[in-house]
């Protein structure tokens, strides 16, 4: 008998269409076996097979019992499942989806070959809406853990962050988690517990805040690599509260001024920082950038000590171009602090 992964690959390449894929995928142990294979050797499964699995899970239908041997190959791909199907159990669909997504997310968060892993992030991004509230919350935790570890998978995983946060904030929390939040909120506020969307939103906000705190407390630049630009780019599209945005901006400023920041990398970091400033706290960010260069000028001097080093002067010239471009397209930012910079 073929192993579960081989069975699934055969179903994906066979003539039975999506119902046949789903029938194999929902057999006990198949989804978890495929997930394990994704972790150990994603190339053996392949992005095309995983995409086929997500398509089958999205359709959520199995061949009817009295038509299990029907030939679906004559029907167009988009209509095969409609030929003769019954709904698959929701819990089984959710378990299979969670197993596959977790396996793929752990694969792209690892140190595998970029050429093999590059097709997976767009595929996972398109399939995020299949995840349940707990699965989305777990994904945020996994992304935060990957950033904390600073591995090569950080750029791939953080690309999922904005959409994952938006989906989590937009879906209802499980009843038990929402109820716990509602009771806690009521006790703290001295009023009767309330149900509804408020508790779900509170639970989602708690998960998002926890993940964001872990991300901005992590080291974005290490001796091995710097992923600050990719992290800042992802965070720019994450809906944040004003305190969260300020914390992210302060973290970005600290990265720019930190000893781990390579001078040549500063213009790219500043570009992302200025885009974050477009969301708020423009004056704080501009003053912070000025302070960064004041500290750098004190650290990087020419041999005679009378002026900034040639390397820093070159970086400052590039940074001025970046800032001027940002001010040109953001009148509010120009009004807040453009003059103080251009007078330097």
DALINWO-V941700 format. One record per helix or strand. SS is the DSSP state (H for helix, E for strand). FROM is the first residue (numbers start at 1). LEN is the number of residues. If there is no record, write none. Layout:
BEGIN
ss->SS from->FROM len->LEN
ss->SS from->FROM len->LEN
END
This chain:
BEGIN
ss->H from->4 len->10
ss->H from->17 len->9
ss->H from->30 len->16
ss->H from->47 len->13
ss->E from->61 len->3
ss->H from->65 len->3
ss->H from->77 len->3
ss->E from->85 len->3
ss->H from->90 len->19
ss->H from->114 len->17
ss->H from->133 len->17
ss->H from->154 len->5
ss->H from->161 len->10
ss->H from->175 len->15
ss->H from->197 len->21
ss->E from->221 len->1
ss->E from->226 len->1
ss->H from->228 len->9
ss->H from->242 len->16
ss->H from->263 len->15
ss->H from->282 len->18
ss->E from->301 len->1
ss->E from->308 len->1
ss->H from->310 len->20
ss->H from->331 len->12
END
